[in-house]
Amino acid sequence: MSAPDLSDPVQRAAYQRELRAVAWPIRVMGVGLAFAGLIVAVLQRTRFPGIPSVIPLVLVALGALHMLAGIAIRTKYHAKRMKGETTWSDTP
């Protein structure tokens, strides 16, 4: 597959939609884990003081790792796509 022509507004919009879909579940999971960490931290401070402090930290850290993994996958996909080396089915 050839690289998209980013000077054409129609092709640029199509490529933006394509790039937005790459690693979408991984990035959404990252946001969800970070949000869950926030909720657990608030619950620990307000209603359940017995929750260990490490649990919210672990959830936020896992969320950050998922986000970084999603960013890395998207960046790698973009680099390969600009060279014309890959299609959607080639991505991990």
Secondary structure as UniProt FT lines:
FT   TURN            6..7
FT   HELIX           9..21
FT   TURN            22..23
FT   HELIX           24..46
FT   TURN            49..50
FT   HELIX           54..83
FT   HELIX           88..90
//
